[in-house]
Amino acid sequence: MNLRISRNLGVVAVLYFTANFNAQTSVKDTVPKENKIEEVVMIGYGSQKKSNVTGAISSIKASDIENSPTAGRPEQIMQGRAAGISVVSNSGQPGTAATVRVRGITSFGAGSNDPLWVVDGIVVDNIGWLNQSDIEGMEILKDGASAAIYGVSAAKGVVLITTKKGAKGRMNLSYNGFFGVGSAAKKLDLLNATQYGNIMNEVIANDNMYNNLNPPNPPMFANPNSLGTGTDWQKEIFNSAQRQSHEFSISGGNDKSTFYTSFGYYDQQGIVLRDISNYKRINARFNSTHKVFDFLTIGQTFAYTHTKSQGINDNNEFGGPLSSAINLDPVTSVLATDLSQPVYTNNPNIVRDANGNPYGISPYVSKEMTNPLAFQETQRGRYKWSDDIVANVFGELKINKNITFKSTVNGKLSYWGNQAFTPSAFLSTANNNLSNSLFRELQKKFEWNTENTLTYQNKFGEHNLSVLLGQGYYEYNISYGQNATYKNLPTNDWQEASFNFDVGESNKTSNAWDGKQTHKASYFARVVYDYNNRYLFTGTIRRDGSSKFGSNNHWGNFPAMSLGWNVSNESFWPENKIVTSFKLRGGYGVLGNDAIDDFAFANFLVPGSNYTFGDNIIHVGYAPSTLENPDLKWERTSQFNIAADLKVLRNFDLSVDVYRKKSTDILRRVELPGYLGLSQNPFRNIGDMNNDGIEVTLGYKKSWGDFGISANGNFAYVKNEILRLEGNREYVTFAGFQTLGTVSRLQVGESYGSFYGYRNIGVFQNQAEIDAYRNASGQLLQDKAKPGDFKREDVNGDGVVDIKDYVNLGNSVPKYTFGFTLNMNYKNFDLMVFTQGQAGNKIFQGLRRLDIPESNYQTSILDRWTGEGTSNTVARVTKDDPNQNYTAMSDYYLQKGDYLRIKLVQLGYTLSKDIAKTIGASKIRFYVTGENLVTFTKYTGYDPEIAGADTFGIDRAFYPQARTFLFGANVQF
């Protein structure tokens, strides 16, 4: 059967649900009162009293969101505020997304491990377009039982976001904005010019000695001590950076209609070369609900966002200003001092500053490493942009007091592109553009779905019952793209570059493509039951069909069930002041993952396999791109969760969750022999993986007269283990780094992305130690070693030190994550302190270009071995490196990634109501905020918080997060 869901199912869908949480508007409200309306949380296509929730759901309230100005990305709000949710910065560059993981790594092949994002019932691929100030609340569905309602899309967790809605009553006008300045929190300790000169000379002397060169190679510098401190390249690239945000909103309504409208502007400069590292966002939102009849309600949400950004090539050792600043020699000056050198006289395209002075070019460090200020001049004509429209319309028909039908149509329309002018420029012998070019690209994507549900709710006696039935139909990747390049423009100024120049057809190239449209259909049902708020049950079943899979596995079923027992509601529970509320809950659910390439099961003919026939004329040939796999099937994740929720001593709330998450039939491309002639390796179900974890959340709240306090802490532990790889393979290679080759693996029995390499057991102090390090046959274990080289362990005892002795040197993914938030208020003053961190992981520090021996070092190299007894931890410096001290992977490159960061400190003051009334306001609050104030860590790089999609913990010149001080105001009318 050929799956064509759109033709067979027609228009089908799922319930769209909106829940309003009233934002607290006074300082005293920051500490919740004990007597209040019971909290309601979103559970996906519905809501439920928190006391009756049986799944693992973490909530983030509007007050947490409003008081936490983030770096332009709303997903960072979750960092440290929900147990089991890891949020790690991909970069400190403005506008860059964070890596979000719910209960660890779920897959190692099919797409990313990002959760499913659902905004007002609309499934979206990211939330970078969303204005933080528009968010009313977030719920994170963490376990299989709570997330199963989303079926095949939910294996990696689900984040439900509700935006603000209007309420009946007087019209409300509010302003929320801030302005601040950020800077780099630290710099690396790099060698100055004198230190660099001495080390380079020592490298040459060591190689002369150990190679017995006669005559020896001369030193690089005749008198290193005369070089002084030289150029501090980090000082040249780091700068102060402004950041501002302004958001206006209007809301109101009556018994028939409500509305919420907002407009926002966000502007952030980067702390590295701000002229080419910046981000701007403009957004508008309009939400409304209308009660047409007593039995019919209609409504819509609409959001538009425009972004424009410039960015540097960060976390990449192969070029970019950060990597260059770390690796360039400090001897070279920013501006050329000796213009008689051939490099300046023979190259007319030398890059110059505004005064016409040539930028300095290093005679020692080449390849992609270039003067970062010269590089900046060649990047000014580059930017990216996007326009996103996300909207839905819904209608809710109340058939009778118990039955409601709801239909929703959701859609996201995105346009995005980039433009780049590359001038004629000479940056180095390896980076030389003889002609200029102008490039422009445009892409468009439209995705939509329609969802319908029928819900039945009733209470009879002590029984409460809710039944949900639904269908959904989804269309993805209705897209196209095109680009064009013009070469040899008659100007070399990015401000004058234009496609209106007639450069001739030979200087024009263009490309265009269409996306591969896919679709999915879903049927689902859920039953929620409780008896007298004591015995709780939730059962869910979802059936998904996807065009991404072949005829043998179009459809997948995803069931879930969870139970709860409010023990403290039982008659036998004694009234006491110790444990006033006690609930047990547990659940099991099966989730799916279909994040593979479109039509990955199929075999397509592609051009490129040309051939000759008869008269030796070359004919265009077609060949299969990969191997067909009709048995390709869903990747499944089953999750078991047991938990307890307690209220202790009236003021403490404690939740403890224990879970096991197992992913089976993990989808990943497999490597096939080249002689098969395939242009692409096929997807197969190749492995299994476990995540076992514990999550603890503890909250406290209390008030005494004018003073109130609330504190919330969370802690999570996760143990990841790869259980199986296809063909009983022991491991597959994972991340690599320069000449070291593979530095991490996916290895059976170990954690995802574990680092593997040699274990160093010291430094050979003399030749006698080398001669004594022999195997059972009397052969030298390291026959290429010299005094000062690393001594490496023969782990497997086979008498040879080689790659077979690579061992697990540590995990790249943190085992522990934690966060703590403290809120205090006294009269009109309020204070918030937020800290977060992680532990149990290693970071690979790959800051130095190993294939450029003249690259600069960090000052830790000053602790190198220079003679017997001088060092047992850092090997001698050498260019030839016959023992592979620095050109083979070992624990020398790893450092602990543990850190605790004071992420946010905010002090606010709310003016008295009498003063606010003088300008017609109901509230005026001012605040000062410090971000990333202090980080406690032993890691010596810029920042221990390092992600990079699913390759964690590899520092390739990571763009650090800024330390920022902000001043802001909240005004409500």
Secondary structure, DSSP 8 states (H G I E B T S, - for coil): ----HHHHH-S--------------SGGGGS--SS----EEE-SSSEEEGGG--S-EEEE-HHHHHT---SS-GGGGGTTTSTTEEEEES-SSTT--EEEEESS---SSSS----EEEETTEEES--TTS-GGGEEEEEEE-SHHHHGGGGGG-TT-EEEEEE----SEEEEEEEEEEEEEEEES----B--HHHHHHHHHHHHHHHHHHHT-SS----S-S-GGGG-S---HHHHHB--EEEEEEEEEEEEE-SSEEEEEEEEEEEEE-SBSGGGSEEEEEEEEEEEEEEEETTEEEEEEEEEEEEEEE----S-SSSSHHHHHHHS-TTS-SB-S-TTSHHHHS-TTB-B-TTS-BB---SSS-TT---HHHHHHHSTTEEEEEEEEEEEEEEEEE-SSSEEEEEEEEEEEEEEEEEEEE--EEEETTEEESS-EEEEEEEEEEEEEEEEEEEEEEEETTEEEEEEEEEEEEEEEEEEEEEEEEES-S---TTT--TTS---GGGEEEEEEE---EEEEEEEEEEEEEETTTEEEEEEEEEEEETTS-GGGSEEEEEEEEEEEEGGGSTTS---SSEEEEEEEEEEEEEEE--S-TTTTS--EEE---EEETTTEEE--EEESS---TT---EEEEEEEEEEEEEETTTEEEEEEEEEEEEEEEEEE----GGG--SS--EEEEEEEEEEEEEEEEEEEEEETTEEEEEEEEEEEEEEEEEEEGGG-SEEE--EEGGGEE-EEEEBTS-TTEEEEB-EEEE--SHHHHHH-B-TTS-BS-TT--TTSEEE--TT-SS--SGGG-EEEE-SS-SEEEEEEEEEEETTEEEEEEEEEEES-EEEE--S-TT-TT---BGGGGGS--STTS-SSS----SS-TT-TTTS-BGGGEEE--EEEEEEEEEEEE--HHHHHTTT-SEEEEEEEEEEEEEEE---SS-S----TT--SEESS----EEEEEEEEEEE-
